[in-house]
Amino acid sequence: MRVGTLRDLAIAVVVGYVAIAAIVWFAQERLLFFPRATLGRPAAPPGWQLEEVRFQARDGTRLAGVLVRPTAARAPLVLYYGGNAEEVTAYASAAAESYGERAVLLMNYRGYGESGGRPGEKALVADAIELHDWAASRPDVDPARIALHGRSLGTGVAVQVAAARPARCVILTSPFASARDVAREIYPWLPVALLLRHPFDSLDHAPRLAMPALFLMGEADDLIPMRHSERLAGAWGGPVERQRFEGFGHNDLSVHPRYNAAIQAFLARSL
């Protein structure tokens, strides 16, 4: 009787474990991506121009965002890739404060804002590369002076764009070496390497990237602890600058008074 009870308990544990793994497999997009709707009409900084961008990807998916730029005829450009819960056109009015006199392209991922489709690593990277090429071909953009800025999940997109297309420099806010490594720490009891369909393996690309990179890290970040960022920084093939913000975490890093100043100073040197 006791042996039967132990056997039944073992079977129940195995079935429960397999069920949890199956839920993670099928629901991982909901665990990784948190699409946000557009809240209000985006606005440009005073004296700047705002262009609503409607872009059709090669598979027919329609993407939406904005391009904000100063009055300069041929401006350098920053391509911004947001975190997993950001509706990026909301940052249009802060473009000058964040990047100075540089144009900024803020395109929402699939499923975010007014963009159609569903998010996934391959689709997001493919879209970002297409948008890079579209922006670089514009007569009002200097294609030799393009910077990439990714935040959190967006760092995984920015790194892959940098590996596929020329960029003068890269800015990474709260980056990770790979989403797989972060997930392993959150779910140490699951076979994450087998389950994760969106690994965002920035570490695999980093040694081949020779452009300057700025790493912005919160010392109190408990979602992507700094050791993940430092691992990526240590593997970067080009010059690396680090800015660490004591007492700031994952979601409040950009409100630090030195955050925008660090970005603008880096762009002044690198772009």
N, C-alpha and C positions, 0 to 999 in steps of 0.2 A: 504493500500500500504506500509506504514511504517512498520507494523507488519510483512508483508511478507518479506520485505528487511532484517529485523533483524533476522527472522527465517532462511533465506537463508545464511546470514552471519554466524550464529551459526552453521549451517550444514557444511559450508565450513571450519570453524575452526576445528570442530570435525573430519571431513574427513582428513584434513591436518595433525592433530595430530596423528591420527591412521596411516596415511601413513608414517610419520616420524618414529613412533615406529616400524612399520613393516620393514622399511629400516634398522634400528638399529638391529633388531632381525636377519634378514637374512644376513647382512653384518658385523656382529660384529667380525668375525674372521679377516676380513681385517682391522678393526679398532684396533685390539689387537695385531695381529702378523704381523711382517714385515720381511719376509724371505730374507736372503742375500745369494748371490752366493759366492763360494770360489774364492778369489782373489790371485792367485799365489800358490806356493807350500809352505806349512808350514815348518819352520826350528826349530831345537832344539837349546837350548843355547849351547855355546862352551863346548865341552867335554861331553855332554849329549847324550842319545840315543833317537831317535824318531821312534815310531812304528805306522804305519797307521793301524787303526782299522776299520774293516768292520763287523758289527754286525747285525744279523737278529733277529728282535723282534718276539714274539710269534705269532703275526698275519701275519708274513711274510714280514713286512716292513723292508727294509734295511736301516740301519743307518751308518753314516760315521763320523770319527773323528780321533784324534791322541792321543797316550799316550807318554808323554815325561818323562824321568826319569834320575836321576843321576846314577853314576856307582855303588852305594850301592846295595848289593845283595838283600836285603829285605827292601825296602824303605817304609816309611809312604806315604800315598796317599791323594791327594786333588781332590775331584770331583767338577768340576766347572759347574754351570748352568747360562747361559748368559741372558742378557736382550732381549727384544722382537725384537731388530734390530741388534743382534750381530751374526757374523759368528765366532765361538769361536776358530777355529784352527788358526786364525790369531794371537792369543796370545801365541802360542807355544814358540816362541823365548824369551818371557819375563817371562817364568815360574820360572826361578831361581831368577830373580829380585823380583817377586811377592811373592814366597813361600819358597825360600831357597832350601836346599837339600832335596826336597820332590818330589815324582812323581806326575804328574798332568794328569788327564784324561779330554780331551776336546772333547766332542761329540756334534755334531750339532743336534738340534731339528729336528723333521720331517719337511720336506720342506725347511730346511736351508742347505746351503753348498751343499754337495753331498748326503745328506740324502733324502730318498724318503718319500712319504706320505704327509699328511696335518696336521698341528699343531692343537692341542686342549688340554685342561687341562688334561683330563683323560689319553689320549695317552702319553703325555709328562711325566706325573708322573709314569705311568706303565713302560715306557721305562727306566726312570731313576732308578727305583727299579731293573729292570732286569740288567742294566749295573752295578749297585752297586754290585749285587751278582756275576756277571761275574768277575769284577775287584778284589773283595775280595777273589776269589778262585785262583787267580794267584800266583804261587810260588815266584814271584819277588815282591810281595806286602805284607806288614804286615797288616793282616785283623783287628788287634786290634788297629791300628793307622790310622783310616780313618777320614778325615775332609770333611765337605760339605761347599761349598762357592756358594752362589747365589747372583745375582745382579738384582735388579729391578724385572722384571717378574720372573726371576730365583729364587728369594727368596721364591716365592710361591711353586716352585718345591722342593727346598732344604728342606723346613720345612716339606713337606709331606713325603719326603724320610727319614728324621730324625725321623718321627713318625712311620715309617714302618720298619726301619732297624737300627742296632746299629751304632752310630757315636761317635767319641771321642769329637768332638766339631763342632760348626756351625759358619760360618761367613756370615753376611747378609749386603749387600751394598744397600742402599736406599730401605729398605723393606717397605711393607705395611701390615696393619692388614688384609685387604681383598681387592681384586680388586673391589668388589662391593661398598665398602665405597668410594674408589677413584672415581669410575664412578658416584656415586651419586652426588659428588661435581661438576663434569664436566657437568653432565646432570641432574640438580636438578628438572627439569620439566618433566622427564620421569620416568615411573615405573621400575627403574633399577632392583629391586629385582625380578621382573617377567621376565625381558627380558634377563638378563645375564646368559649365559650357562657355563661360565668359571669363577666362583667367586674367585678361589684361596684363600680360607678362612683360612689363616694361624692362625688367632686368635683362631679358634676352636681347633687347635692342641697345641698351645703354652703352656698352663698350664700343660700339661702332659710331656713336654720335660725337662729333668733334666740335660742335658749336657751343658757345658759352651757355651755362645754365645757372639760374637763380633758384635755390631751394628755400621756401618759406615754411617754417615749421613751428607749431605750437608746443611748448614744452609740457603743457598739461593736456595734450591730445590723447584721449583714451579710446578713440575710435580707430585712428591710424597712429599708433605710438611712433615716436620719432625714430626708433630703431629701424622701422621699415623705410622711412625716408632716407636715413643715413646709409642704409644698405644700397639703395639705388644711387645715391650721391657718390659712394665709394667706387661704384662700377662705371660711372660716367666717363666717356672717352675724352671729353673736352674739359676746359676750365670750369670749375664749380665755385659759386659763391653761396654761402649759407647765411640765412638770417633766422635766428631762434628767438621766439617771443615768450618770455617767462610769464607764467600765470595764465596764458591763453591756450584755449583748446582747439577743437576741430571747427566748430561753427562760428566762433566769435573772433577768429584770427584777423579777419579783414577790418575790424573796427579798431585794431591797435593803432595808435598814432604814428608808428613808424612803418606801417605796412605799405601804404601807398607811396611814401617817400622812398622806401627801398626799391620798389618797382620802377619808379621814375628815374632814380639814380642809375639803376642797372641798364635801363633802356637808353639812357643818355650815353652810356659807355659802349653799349653793344649794338645799338640799332642806328 
